[in-house]
Amino acid sequence: MNIARYVEDEAVRRTLRDVDGLGTEATRAGMLETLINRGYLVREGQAMRSTRIGRA
């Protein structure tokens, strides 16, 4: 929720605010698992970090 506050690019930030972030609470967990499985995110304790591929 409120992912826009973590984005530096103003155009992307506006888009995320307009569409209300990364899906509903029901779909967000599945989306995050997909990103982890594809190598875009990794878990570090309770945090999630983007990988080099994810940032590209």
Secondary structure, 3 states (H helix, E strand, C coil): CCHHHHCCCHHHHHHHHHCCCCCCHHHHHHHHHHHHHCCCEEEECCEEEECHHHHC
